[in-house]
Amino acid sequence: MYGNGKTANGLAPRTAAARLRELLHQDDHITVCPGVYDGITARIALQAGFDCLYMTGAGTAASRLGMPDLGVVTMNDMATNAAMIASLDRTVPLIADADTGYGGPLMISRTVKSYIAGGVAGLHLEDQVVSKRCGHLLGKEVVDQETFISRIRAAVIAREEMRKDLGDAGDIVLIARTDALQANGFEDALQRLQEAIEAGADVAFLEGPTNVEQCRIVCQKFAPIPVLLNMVPGGVTPTLTGNEAKEAGFKVMIHPGCMSFAVQQSCGEVVSELKKTGAVKTPPGTSPRDFFTLCGLQECIELDKRVGGKAYSSV
Ligand SMILES: C[C@](O)(C(=O)O)[C@H](CC(=O)O)C(=O)O
């Protein structure tokens, strides 16, 4: 950024949240976000040209802790991971899972502020109990509606405080997620989302709709408030394509498991081959250079050159 408040291309800089808000309010458009959880998966998704990424909590728990999505990750695990991913390409907004907010209202405030400070464009906050689980597992428990709304209020106030200090850079898109459908039914889940929107949330997220009719109803009820669809393979929601989800009325669709499940499958095959034969079959053209290029090798070399370095001139 230059002293006149403009970027190198002469345009006013846009914050991550502003970019996400723009995507969410485009007519006849659904934003499809791959679920990423580390530097490699984020780089792969960026290279594929997605205009928004999703940081999955399940993937973060699995990749950072080797643990299932059962509420084991802490705010620091999540905020650090989200900030790293958001930093890889500031022009591509990141939506990050914030689970239950990791505690009471004071902790939720701290979580929201940490995500904003890390450059996250949007986060979702849910109404499961703190010992939560993946929304597509059975036996979920939710907090009462009043507690859920106090979580949303805590997030809204944290954002207000950040905006007061930082202006637009203090903004973040708040996505209210309810898991109440499984235990309390559809009407209760809709009511929870309604109150969350009234409390200042920007996007509604009904976790685990079990049929397309529920999808259509939730989108119709909240329009023009954007509604998010969580597409989990093997989960409780019927599989919809991007177009089908758009037709149902969704404005944003996350695929949290798309990378983790692919890694489980493809790495599983590679290591079982290695175990069996003692050799690894790599596709032709694979090399360290190729892999590091995915992770910004060229930009690193350029930076070193710009400061007069020659360290990588013969890499
Ligand atoms: C969206 C989600 O919160 C996530 O962690 O990515 C999970 C997805 C999953 O566990 O596969 C969810 O609760 O739906």
Ligand as a Chemical Component Dictionary entry (heavy atoms), coordinates in Angstrom:
data_LIG
# 
_chem_comp.id                   LIG 
_chem_comp.type                 NON-POLYMER 
_chem_comp.pdbx_formal_charge   0 
_chem_comp.three_letter_code    LIG 
# 
loop_
_chem_comp_atom.comp_id 
_chem_comp_atom.atom_id 
_chem_comp_atom.alt_atom_id 
_chem_comp_atom.type_symbol 
_chem_comp_atom.charge 
_chem_comp_atom.model_Cartn_x 
_chem_comp_atom.model_Cartn_y 
_chem_comp_atom.model_Cartn_z 
_chem_comp_atom.pdbx_ordinal 
LIG C1 C1 C 0 -18.234 -27.714 8.444  1  
LIG C2 C2 C 0 -17.549 -28.372 9.556  2  
LIG O1 O1 O 0 -17.824 -27.707 10.752 3  
LIG C3 C3 C 0 -16.027 -28.357 9.390  4  
LIG O2 O2 O 0 -15.361 -28.530 10.412 5  
LIG O3 O3 O 0 -15.535 -28.210 8.299  6  
LIG C4 C4 C 0 -17.946 -29.875 9.720  7  
LIG C5 C5 C 0 -17.631 -30.695 8.511  8  
LIG C6 C6 C 0 -17.245 -32.109 8.801  9  
LIG O4 O4 O 0 -17.026 -32.495 9.952  10 
LIG O5 O5 O 0 -17.086 -32.871 7.828  11 
LIG C7 C7 C 0 -19.395 -29.952 10.122 12 
LIG O6 O6 O 0 -19.658 -29.949 11.327 13 
LIG O7 O7 O 0 -20.267 -30.058 9.245  14 
# 
loop_
_chem_comp_bond.comp_id 
_chem_comp_bond.atom_id_1 
_chem_comp_bond.atom_id_2 
_chem_comp_bond.value_order 
_chem_comp_bond.pdbx_ordinal 
LIG C1 C2 SING 1  
LIG C2 O1 SING 2  
LIG C2 C3 SING 3  
LIG C2 C4 SING 4  
LIG C3 O2 DOUB 5  
LIG C3 O3 SING 6  
LIG C4 C5 SING 7  
LIG C4 C7 SING 8  
LIG C5 C6 SING 9  
LIG C6 O4 DOUB 10 
LIG C6 O5 SING 11 
LIG C7 O6 DOUB 12 
LIG C7 O7 SING 13 
# 
